Amino acid sequence: MSESISKDASAQQVCRAARCEPLIHSQALSNWCNRIRFSAAKLAVRKKDFGIAFVLGIRHLCDRCVAPRQTMEAELAARQFSAHAILNELHVPVTAICDAISQLHAQIRQADEDAQQERIKHGASDPSAASPDDVLLLNVGGSEWRVKRKLLTQGEGVEGTLLAALCSGCWDGRLVRDDKQRVFLNMDSEAFRAIHKAILDAETMRTSGKAASVKHLIDDAAKRNQTGPHDFWVKLMMSPLDKTTPAEATSSGGAGTDLRLPTTGIPAEMGDTVKRLEGIMKAFAAEKARLEGQLRAANTRRDHLNKEIQAVEPFLLPLSGGDHIRSVDACGQVISTTQSTVDTMNQELINRFDMWPGPVDVVQPDHISRIVDHHRRQRLGASPAEANVPLQMDTAREQAAFDINAAMYGVVKTDTPHGAQQTSDSDGFTSIPFGDWYRIVTEGSGRVPTLNDSVRYDWIAWCDAFDGQRRVYDRRGWVYRVSDMGGWLREAVLSMRVGEVRQIKLPDDYIDRYAQLRLISIE
């Protein structure tokens, strides 16, 4: 019995020595050990031979058990490096590469489709139908013109401007036209004359082989801080709609990056594989950069279109309904604007168009033209300073005569010295034609309301001082139609942008002399 136990212990020790201890529990080894025990009883006298036989038997069994495992591992390794297995490993990343390219193509198509839908929505025409050599028959504020299209759309300082957009042919289907089917531009005719003169001068210089531009119009207006008689129109019509350069729009970013895989330690058999992977990487990076450039260009075109639509919209017919041309004949000179501009005027001036449409023979045409232009500018969102420039005459004598006519139409008060001349006091308040003083506390960023709009606003008033002890009104969130407002309140709201907070000092005889307005929204 003790010898049998000794044999078992010896078998286990040999197994451990052969690093096959886990196999001791296998059925094959158990059966073999039983046979060894049986033979040992018979060969007890030959212990030495038995020990050798026992060790050899254990080793043989271990070899037989390990061999299938090695075969299995070899088969697994072969499968792991088969072409099918390698392609399976590459399937997900390769699909991601293809998806990235497909997504860029889809985004480019979507951007172009969005732009096309915007064109259709806003009634844009096909510009290819327009020729640079077309002769445009224009009615500019009542003055008739004949101009070649290319002069208003091409050349340095002209291309890419609002004037070029209006005359490009894209919006021919929505431009306002007079009874003679002339395209009507609702702007001051003298301002257009100044711009047209500069364009012709530049064209003459280019024809003689000299470089020329009309950019000096913008530069000169900026030097005058937009205080010149035509600076508002120059800035509006001749400023670039989009300042993004073509190079910025199509820049490929890091397209020139030299992509390489590390070659150190790479087996020679993988050389061709690495080379092909590098080729795929470079091709993908180049194509991705190219498509990203196209996407930026498509987004830029769409953004440019949106800016163009926003800029040209005030000069176009509404998508539904019309915007009739309204005119006044002053001493044989016709001053014209649109109904949308008349809607922003006070009642006295509206009566001039509606109730007394006959010719005017006792008022300077220039006076009526200035008053109309004052309201044109207000409708287009000019600041109070920009809107009041037409109301400023060169001399005191001219100003006195103008103020009488302007007061007749409710634009200024005759008791306001140099009614249209703006001055500022030490507190930063600026005078306006009605004789009131104002200062902007918070600049607005929205659009300017028209007479037909309803607006939501706050109105706080004091009788002693701003933020004083004696508050007269505290009206928050009131909604009113602008045309239903009166006097100074209507004039103030018509020159405010949404979001603006303005303080106004009224004459001494007003109980609510210190008023603060906040234009919340246009309903």
Secondary structure as the mmCIF struct_conf table of DSSP 4:
data_model
#
loop_
_struct_conf.conf_type_id
_struct_conf.id
_struct_conf.beg_label_comp_id
_struct_conf.beg_label_asym_id
_struct_conf.beg_label_seq_id
_struct_conf.end_label_comp_id
_struct_conf.end_label_asym_id
_struct_conf.end_label_seq_id
HELX_RH_AL_P HELX_RH_AL_P1 SER A 2 ALA A 17
TURN_TY1_P TURN_TY1_P1 ALA A 18 ARG A 19
HELX_RH_3T_P HELX_RH_3T_P1 GLU A 21 HIS A 25
BEND BEND1 SER A 26 SER A 26
HELX_RH_AL_P HELX_RH_AL_P2 GLN A 27 LYS A 42
TURN_TY1_P TURN_TY1_P2 LEU A 43 LEU A 43
HELX_RH_3T_P HELX_RH_3T_P2 ALA A 44 ARG A 46
HELX_RH_AL_P HELX_RH_AL_P3 LYS A 47 GLN A 80
TURN_TY1_P TURN_TY1_P3 PHE A 81 PHE A 81
BEND BEND2 SER A 82 SER A 82
HELX_RH_AL_P HELX_RH_AL_P4 ALA A 83 LYS A 121
TURN_TY1_P TURN_TY1_P4 HIS A 122 GLY A 123
HELX_RH_3T_P HELX_RH_3T_P3 PRO A 127 ALA A 129
TURN_TY1_P TURN_TY1_P5 PRO A 132 ASP A 133
HELX_LH_PP_P HELX_LH_PP_P1 ASP A 134 ASP A 134
STRN STRN1 VAL A 135 VAL A 140
TURN_TY1_P TURN_TY1_P6 GLY A 141 GLY A 142
STRN STRN2 SER A 143 LYS A 148
HELX_RH_AL_P HELX_RH_AL_P5 ARG A 149 THR A 153
BEND BEND3 GLY A 155 GLY A 155
TURN_TY1_P TURN_TY1_P7 GLU A 156 GLY A 160
STRN STRN3 THR A 161 THR A 161
HELX_RH_AL_P HELX_RH_AL_P6 LEU A 162 LEU A 166
TURN_TY1_P TURN_TY1_P8 CYS A 167 CYS A 167
BEND BEND4 SER A 168 GLY A 169
TURN_TY1_P TURN_TY1_P9 CYS A 170 TRP A 171
HELX_RH_3T_P HELX_RH_3T_P4 ASP A 172 ARG A 174
STRN STRN4 LEU A 175 LEU A 175
STRN STRN5 ARG A 177 ARG A 177
TURN_TY1_P TURN_TY1_P10 ASP A 179 LYS A 180
HELX_LH_PP_P HELX_LH_PP_P2 ARG A 182 ARG A 182
STRN STRN6 VAL A 183 LEU A 185
BEND BEND5 MET A 187 MET A 187
HELX_RH_AL_P HELX_RH_AL_P7 SER A 189 THR A 207
TURN_TY1_P TURN_TY1_P11 SER A 208 GLY A 209
BEND BEND6 VAL A 214 VAL A 214
HELX_RH_AL_P HELX_RH_AL_P8 LYS A 215 LYS A 223
TURN_TY1_P TURN_TY1_P12 ARG A 224 GLN A 226
BEND BEND7 GLY A 228 GLY A 228
TURN_TY1_P TURN_TY1_P13 PRO A 229 HIS A 230
HELX_RH_AL_P HELX_RH_AL_P9 ASP A 231 MET A 238
BEND BEND8 SER A 239 SER A 239
STRN STRN7 PRO A 240 PRO A 240
BEND BEND9 LEU A 241 LEU A 241
HELX_RH_AL_P HELX_RH_AL_P10 PRO A 246 THR A 250
TURN_TY1_P TURN_TY1_P14 GLY A 253 GLY A 256
TURN_TY1_P TURN_TY1_P15 THR A 264 GLY A 265
HELX_RH_3T_P HELX_RH_3T_P5 ALA A 268 MET A 270
HELX_RH_AL_P HELX_RH_AL_P11 GLY A 271 VAL A 312
HELX_RH_3T_P HELX_RH_3T_P6 GLU A 313 PHE A 315
STRN STRN8 LEU A 316 LEU A 316
BEND BEND10 LEU A 319 GLY A 321
STRN STRN9 ILE A 325 ALA A 330
TURN_TY1_P TURN_TY1_P16 CYS A 331 GLY A 332
STRN STRN10 GLN A 333 THR A 338
HELX_RH_AL_P HELX_RH_AL_P12 GLN A 339 VAL A 342
TURN_TY1_P TURN_TY1_P17 ASP A 343 THR A 344
BEND BEND11 MET A 345 MET A 345
HELX_RH_AL_P HELX_RH_AL_P13 GLN A 347 ASP A 354
TURN_TY1_P TURN_TY1_P18 MET A 355 MET A 355
BEND BEND12 GLY A 358 GLY A 358
STRN STRN11 VAL A 360 VAL A 360
BEND BEND13 VAL A 362 VAL A 363
HELX_RH_AL_P HELX_RH_AL_P14 PRO A 365 ARG A 379
TURN_TY1_P TURN_TY1_P19 LEU A 380 GLY A 381
HELX_RH_AL_P HELX_RH_AL_P15 PRO A 384 ASN A 388
HELX_RH_3T_P HELX_RH_3T_P7 VAL A 389 LEU A 391
BEND BEND14 ASP A 394 THR A 395
HELX_RH_AL_P HELX_RH_AL_P16 ALA A 396 MET A 408
TURN_TY1_P TURN_TY1_P20 TYR A 409 GLY A 410
BEND BEND15 VAL A 411 VAL A 412
TURN_TY1_P TURN_TY1_P21 THR A 414 ASP A 415
BEND BEND16 THR A 416 THR A 416
TURN_TY1_P TURN_TY1_P22 PRO A 417 ALA A 420
STRN STRN12 SER A 424 SER A 424
TURN_TY1_P TURN_TY1_P23 SER A 426 ASP A 427
BEND BEND17 GLY A 428 GLY A 428
STRN STRN13 THR A 430 SER A 431
TURN_TY1_P TURN_TY1_P24 PRO A 433 PHE A 434
BEND BEND18 GLY A 435 GLY A 435
STRN STRN14 TRP A 437 THR A 442
BEND BEND19 GLY A 446 GLY A 446
HELX_LH_PP_P HELX_LH_PP_P3 ARG A 447 PRO A 449
TURN_TY1_P TURN_TY1_P25 LEU A 451 ASN A 452
STRN STRN15 SER A 454 TRP A 462
BEND BEND20 CYS A 463 ALA A 465
TURN_TY1_P TURN_TY1_P26 PHE A 466 ASP A 467
BEND BEND21 GLN A 469 GLN A 469
STRN STRN16 ARG A 471 ARG A 481
HELX_RH_3T_P HELX_RH_3T_P8 VAL A 482 ASP A 484
BEND BEND22 MET A 485 MET A 485
HELX_RH_AL_P HELX_RH_AL_P17 GLY A 487 VAL A 493
TURN_TY1_P TURN_TY1_P27 LEU A 494 SER A 495
HELX_LH_PP_P HELX_LH_PP_P4 MET A 496 ARG A 497
TURN_TY1_P TURN_TY1_P28 VAL A 498 GLY A 499
STRN STRN17 VAL A 501 LYS A 505
HELX_LH_PP_P HELX_LH_PP_P5 LEU A 506 PRO A 507
TURN_TY1_P TURN_TY1_P29 ASP A 508 ASP A 509
TURN_TY1_P TURN_TY1_P30 ILE A 511 ASP A 512
STRN STRN18 TYR A 514 ILE A 522
#
